[in-house]
Amino acid sequence: MLRDTRLVAAKDLRIEWRSRVTFSQIVPFAALVLVLFGFALDANRPVLETATSGLFWVTVMFVATMAVQRSTAVEITDGARRALLLAGIEPVAVFLGKTVAIAAQLLVVEVLLVAGVVVLYGASIDQWPLLLVTCLVATIGIAAAGSLLGALVAGVRARETVLPILLLPILAPVLIGATRAFDDALGSVAVDGWAWLGLLAGFGAINLVLGALAYGVLLEET
């Protein structure tokens, strides 16, 4: 299963590397969102500093939606989904592979976004370990939920509009928990970021378990 997981993840990442969609479309979009948020709140710097964590993760949610839509489109093009079934790869391996690929893309974007909030918003990072672990754990939860819902809407004709409607409400716990943990990491609000990290870990574990159990049925149905 681990070998098949690596194969699926490598396939998706190779496609993204060759298409350059992440760097040519998703990264500029994320940077533009940060800049627009900065212009909107620049007149009130204290509010901007307090809202930095929330703005960061709202931007990540937008980027995640685009990444999941891209991942889903790759699988339904030229019968790729059926080819995965005929190849005899375990559905769990397909789910984990696509989750790893989405998470890798999101982590690259998040690294650039962290640099963006430091440069554009003047944010200072007080706890690097908390920030890095929050990014990793939250990204796993986002990628797992996105992979599962991507398979769910793969057969829907209006999946480009249905996916955000389903995905964003489900990611609300990530938005809340990651924002609070970032508040502690950035030193902008006095909260226990490590406690909120536990919420993120629980959310990620639930999504991974649900995805492993349900992905095979969704893969066959769509």
C-alpha positions, 0 to 999 in steps of 0.5 A: 500500500505504501508503494502504491501511495507513493506512486499516486502521489508522485503521479499527481506531483509530476503532473503539477510540476509539468503543468506549472499550475501551482506556480503560475496560477495558485501562488499568484492568486494567493499573493493577490488575496494577501495584498488585497486584504492588506490594502483593505485593512492598511488604514488600521494597522492594529486590526491588521496585525490582530487579523493576520492569522485569520487572513492567512488561513482564509487565503489557505482555504481559497488555495485548498479549494483550487488545489482540490478542484485541480486534483479532481480534474486530473482524475476525470480526464481521459479516463484516469480514474477508471485506469486506477481501478483497472490497475489494481491499486487499493482505494486507500492508497489512491486516497492517501496518495492524492492527500499527500500530493495536495498537502505537498502543494499546500505546504509550498504555498504556505511557506510563501504565505508566511513570508508574505505576512511577515513582509506585507503585514509586519508580522513577527513569529514568536514560536516557530515550532508551533507555527510549523507543526500547525501548518503541517497538521492543519494541511493534512486535515485540509488535504484529507477532507479535500481528497474525500470530497473531490471523489464525492463530487467527481461525477457531478456536472457542476462540481466546480461550484458544488465543491466549495459549498461542501468543502468550506463549511467542513473546513471551519474547524481547521480555520478556527483551530489553525487561526488560534494556534497561529495567534499564539505562534505570532504572539498577537493574542494570548491563547494556548496554541498547543491546545488548539493544535489538539483540535486540528490533530483530531480533525485530521485523524477523523478525515483520514479514517473517513477517507480510508473507509469511504474512498473506495466506494466513491471511487467505484461509484463515480 
